[in-house]
Amino acid sequence: MKESKCSPFEFLSLYEAKGLGSEFVGILGLSPRKNEALKKQHFLWSLKEYGLISQAMVSFSITQNDMQEPPYALFGGYNSTQIVNGNKGLKTFKNYPSDFQTWALLGQAMLYDGKYCTDITHQGYTAMIDTGSSQLAVPPQVFKQLQAKWKEDVPNIECKPKHTFCHVMDSCTNVVKKVKPIAFQLSDYIFQMNPEEYLQEARHNACFFVIHKTDINENEESSLYLIGDLFLKHFYSVLDFDKDELSLGINAHSKDKVQMFSPSKLKLN
């Protein structure tokens, strides 16, 4: 590493986390867990120890094929030009501690059309930030409220227990005119997505609503939000291991597709 300034490694794709043991710290060792005994296995700590980066930090710009822009990870810092409003557009949060020992925020509430549709006095759920997932999933009780809102706007929507996604036999071009923006209050900040971002035309005249119920744990008390690529592709994310903080800002390629703002500004949105 000292000579080449590069560190070759192989990615490992995991479908089931079985038999990994309590010492497992994630692919590349990018879990926020800090275990001195496993320091040499932690990619960021190794980079910093060898003097290749000055900060134990990694940032991600996640994209999809239709975005005409490659995804990337930047070790040791972040690219402010990738963020709407640059440094000022980045909001920093303390990593939310949970039993899952992953990067997370506190999932406090969901909003539909700018109005709360869940109980904001609820103690909240872990909102796990997962760059390895394509999903955006919400706790079962939260999903029930979301499903009811969709039903009001699209009465012929089908949400079958054995199906992952709700869908309607109509084109998304028509459906998008009927449904409203969805927002999540995470660690006292609101992140909103336009309807186009959670609808997907899978086949002719079939429009899928690609936010679904979390199935990791059916126990309501220990359920969670799973914040995967459906959300993260819109928000440039920064993980700071030195400060145990994560930051999010609207990605330049998603300007006007999503919003992020303080709950105090709800009446203005």
QUIMO-V922341 format. One record per backbone hydrogen bond with DSSP energy under -0.5 kcal/mol. CO is the residue of the C=O (numbers start at 0). NH is the residue of the N-H. E is the energy in kcal/mol with one decimal. If there is no record, write none. Layout:
CO:NH:E ; CO:NH:E
//
This chain:
0:4:-1.8 ; 10:12:-0.5 ; 11:13:-0.5 ; 15:17:-1.5 ; 20:23:-1.4 ; 24:30:-2.0 ; 25:28:-2.2 ; 26:29:-1.1 ; 27:42:-2.0 ; 32:34:-0.7 ; 33:35:-0.6 ; 34:37:-1.5 ; 35:38:-1.4 ; 37:40:-1.5 ; 38:41:-1.3 ; 40:42:-0.7 ; 41:45:-2.3 ; 42:46:-2.1 ; 43:47:-2.4 ; 44:48:-2.7 ; 45:49:-2.0 ; 46:51:-2.4 ; 46:52:-0.9 ; 47:50:-1.4 ; 54:56:-2.0 ; 55:240:-2.6 ; 55:241:-0.8 ; 56:75:-4.2 ; 57:238:-3.3 ; 58:73:-2.6 ; 59:61:-0.5 ; 59:236:-1.8 ; 60:71:-2.0 ; 63:66:-2.1 ; 64:67:-1.0 ; 71:60:-2.5 ; 72:74:-0.5 ; 73:58:-2.2 ; 73:76:-0.6 ; 77:79:-0.8 ; 78:81:-1.6 ; 79:82:-1.3 ; 81:251:-2.9 ; 82:85:-2.5 ; 84:87:-1.1 ; 84:88:-0.5 ; 85:88:-1.5 ; 86:89:-1.5 ; 88:90:-0.5 ; 90:247:-2.3 ; 92:245:-2.4 ; 94:96:-0.6 ; 97:100:-1.2 ; 102:128:-2.5 ; 103:95:-2.7 ; 104:106:-0.7 ; 104:126:-3.0 ; 105:107:-0.9 ; 105:186:-2.8 ; 106:124:-2.4 ; 108:184:-2.7 ; 109:116:-2.3 ; 109:117:-0.7 ; 110:182:-2.6 ; 111:114:-1.2 ; 114:111:-2.7 ; 117:119:-0.7 ; 118:121:-1.4 ; 124:106:-3.6 ; 125:127:-0.7 ; 125:224:-2.8 ; 126:104:-2.2 ; 127:129:-0.7 ; 127:226:-3.0 ; 129:132:-1.5 ; 132:228:-3.0 ; 133:229:-0.5 ; 134:227:-2.0 ; 135:211:-1.6 ; 136:225:-2.3 ; 137:213:-3.2 ; 138:142:-2.6 ; 139:143:-1.9 ; 140:144:-1.2 ; 141:145:-2.1 ; 142:146:-3.1 ; 143:147:-1.8 ; 144:148:-1.8 ; 145:149:-2.4 ; 146:150:-2.2 ; 147:151:-1.6 ; 148:152:-1.4 ; 149:153:-3.1 ; 153:156:-2.0 ; 157:166:-2.3 ; 159:162:-1.8 ; 165:208:-2.7 ; 166:157:-3.2 ; 167:169:-2.1 ; 167:206:-2.7 ; 170:173:-1.0 ; 170:174:-2.2 ; 171:175:-2.7 ; 173:176:-0.9 ; 174:177:-2.2 ; 174:178:-1.6 ; 180:112:-2.7 ; 181:192:-3.2 ; 182:110:-3.1 ; 183:185:-0.8 ; 183:190:-2.3 ; 184:107:-2.8 ; 184:108:-1.2 ; 185:188:-0.7 ; 188:185:-3.0 ; 189:260:-2.1 ; 190:183:-2.3 ; 191:258:-2.2 ; 192:181:-1.9 ; 193:196:-1.8 ; 194:197:-1.6 ; 194:198:-0.7 ; 197:209:-2.2 ; 199:201:-1.0 ; 199:207:-3.0 ; 202:205:-1.8 ; 205:201:-1.2 ; 205:202:-1.0 ; 205:207:-0.5 ; 206:167:-2.0 ; 207:199:-2.3 ; 207:209:-0.8 ; 208:165:-0.7 ; 211:137:-2.4 ; 217:219:-0.7 ; 218:221:-1.2 ; 219:222:-1.2 ; 222:125:-0.6 ; 224:127:-2.4 ; 224:226:-0.7 ; 225:136:-1.9 ; 225:227:-1.1 ; 226:129:-2.7 ; 227:230:-1.5 ; 227:231:-2.9 ; 228:232:-2.3 ; 230:233:-1.8 ; 231:234:-0.9 ; 233:235:-0.5 ; 233:250:-3.1 ; 235:248:-1.7 ; 236:59:-2.8 ; 237:239:-0.6 ; 237:246:-2.5 ; 238:57:-2.1 ; 238:240:-0.7 ; 239:243:-1.0 ; 239:244:-1.8 ; 243:94:-2.4 ; 244:239:-3.2 ; 245:92:-3.0 ; 246:237:-2.5 ; 247:90:-2.8 ; 248:235:-2.2 ; 249:83:-3.0 ; 250:253:-2.5 ; 251:254:-1.1 ; 253:256:-2.2 ; 253:257:-1.1 ; 256:193:-2.0 ; 257:255:-0.5 ; 258:191:-3.0 ; 260:189:-2.7 ; 261:264:-2.3 ; 262:265:-1.8 ; 264:267:-1.3 ; 265:268:-1.7
//
